[in-house]
């Protein structure tokens, strides 16, 4: 006897429902408060499903009969994307990378340095892709492209600068085409072009405009980009004149939104990405504010010499000169940290409103800028200056991924993206300092070992 059609429909429906209920996941974070890294407001009590390193589903439904390797109860907790430090240096990545991860920095952008040969870049990339030792994903520029007698080789004399390996000197424009073609063959995010004449007096040679123009033109021809190292309005204009769209450092630039209107309109037009590095200012003030290092667990995390430098007369003198500069140039009676960074953050807010892609970066590797922890300091400086916490988180996640052209897979907690995430015990929208209340750090959907 033939079975009625409705019988087969009922059986098919039951099988389909059973298959749906028994879907397999590697990780589920249930009933968590989600800050996804975009401009979306906080989403309360959602459940995030992870499979094969990817975020495959986000919804507010209650759990059914899913098969899952691990479930984490997210009640009262806050989930944000893994953080990026988009301006970092390290001469000891084996020690520094676990520190980045401990503090939720799951991606770093290494912008050259004295140790940064092709082999050193390769070692860092390899460490960033393995799973046995906690390490962030590694993106990096080329080595520094500079002119003879310029920053940073001239200003930061050190034994590990090796011409042709950790930096390249451009002697004339005729050499640039071959040099850019050669460095573009490596897995770089772009070319590090050091335009600036140094961080402080006595200043050195600033890169001629024709070199800046030529490098950017050749970079485009070779399918890559330029990341320009600028530190004042002159160098900013040089980079914009050349058509460069990625700027490393805001510190040192002093925009006047009326007087510099033409330049600013060009910045808006060109869809610029711009890395902050306000920690450079705070780092200069550390020797006069040793209490800033009195954070629970901090001194156990880093070498003792990082903290002992505050007693060095040379560092104390530099701190005094830095404060003196702000007193004389800006008219501050007794410059506070808020005064030093406040007008810059006001600029960030205005630039962000007009479409500039502002990105968090600390310039880790300089004195008193600590890998991992100082990214949270950078965020606190932005909050101190009046930026909203939602915008700050976006600057340290999706904006950074956008600048590095990986926003299709990283930088936010959205379906289809890689599950790099940080689970917090406090609400970062109430205070950005709550990003330090880390419960777990995830890379590829797997909880990472943190430093005890």
Secondary structure by P-SEA (a helix, b strand, c coil): ccccaaaaaaaaaaaaaaaaaaccccccccccccccccccccccbbbbbbccccccccccccccccccccccccccbbbbccccccccccccaaaaaaaaaaacccbbbbcccccccaaaaaaaaaaaacccccccbbbbccccccccccccccccccccccccccbbbbccccaaaaaaaaaaccccccccccccccccccccccccaaaaaaaaaaaaaaccccccccccaaaaaaaaaacccccccccccccccccaaaaaaaaaaabbbbbbcaaaaaaaacccccccccccccccccccccccccccaaaaaaaaaaaaaaaacccccccccccccaaaaaaaaaaaaaccbbbbbcccccccccccaaaaaaaaaaaaacccaaaaaaaacaaaaaaacccccccccccccccbbbbbcccccccccccccccccccccbbbbccc
